[in-house]
Amino acid sequence: MAGPDNYYRASLEPTAALPRLKGTHRTGVCIIGGGFTGLSAALHLAIGRARVTLIEAETIGFAASGRNGGQIHTGFRQTQEQLERWLGEVHTRDLWALGEEAKALVRELAATHQIDCSLKSGLVIAAHDPAAARELAEDTEYLRNHYGYDLARMMDAAGISASLGTNVYPAGRYDSGGGHLQPLAFARGLAQAAERAGAQLYEFTRAREIEASHSGVRVICDGAIIDAAQVIVACDAFTGDLLPALAPYIAHVESFITATEPLPDELYARVLPSDAAVADTRHVLDYYRKSEDRRMLFAGRESYFTVPSDIARLVRPRMAHVYPALKDVRIEYAWRGAVGITRTRMPHFGRLGERVLFAHGYSGQGVALANLGGKVLAEAAMGKPERFDILARVPAKRFPGGAALRKPLVSAGLLWFKLLDHF
């Protein structure tokens, strides 16, 4: 998981390591996982005066929360119209309200806790072909007419070319309600805010097993035992490692990201002049943005089975296709991160028994949704499960195959989607 150097980590000042938990520890709520979901849950529980302990197997933001594209998206991976057909209008409107709150929550947390994370507004969804452009325009109109969402507008080929500085897209949607940030800086800021509110945070404390105890739940760790009234499992792609009953519902793909050297003035002005974040409409998508120190952060390609030894070599052709002027620019950082996905591409929330809550599978849209997920998990742990239940009522579907076949079948599905992107 460590992989080649992560630009986000390299761009920040080193932070002092949090302690490793040792011995026996008692708490009200034990949170397993130091990413956005767990950190948001810890912060909101501590603000609510709960006694909360968070453990992280590595360091804060080590996994997807500190490695992702930093993009803040509107809604979910399924469109509102698709969700209405599946879940009904009432449930879908409740989900929309939570999705809108998720974006606002990120901005609120950054402002309230003074988190310096280069937060900016502006997200472009770029249509990779005319059919995708038509679907995107229909969805934009549906959101305006049925949900009153007027922060998104379509751009034609000329408009998106002017906005992005490339001619490869026939159309796109600019969403001023979306945005982007430095994800590891945001995760570290959440951790500091949670500690100030009274949460206890520990790093290098790996949970190995969760079992019932006479007083609630016992979490057995390497070198420590935690007795808690409740447990929140916030491990995203790695949830199945700790809770095997959930393994059929979660898969992960490896996403690959690169960061160029700082761009010279002429290139910086010509490439992505709008300074928005961009994601295209492919199944295996390209997504990119510029950093505060003038680099292009470009992600493309995915893998389920194998991890390439040269990530920069894998991603560069995608970047050069979109921006030929960058084909010879030096790539200084290249890294990978595991993205938790579900079969429905909707987050999976639920309970195992009365005392264990979980959330995972944000399917590439976790910057906003995971922070909201942590908040509603905290609410549920404090006896107010209504908003948690809105998410938990979304039916989960198992990936096909048993333990031996699930991975090759998901890998074959990913390959099929890659092939579709070329038609």
Order of alpha helices (4+ residues) and beta strands (2+ residues): alpha-beta-alpha-beta-beta-alpha-alpha-beta-alpha-beta-alpha-beta-alpha-beta-beta-beta-beta-alpha-beta-alpha-beta-beta-beta-alpha-beta-beta-beta-alpha-alpha-alpha
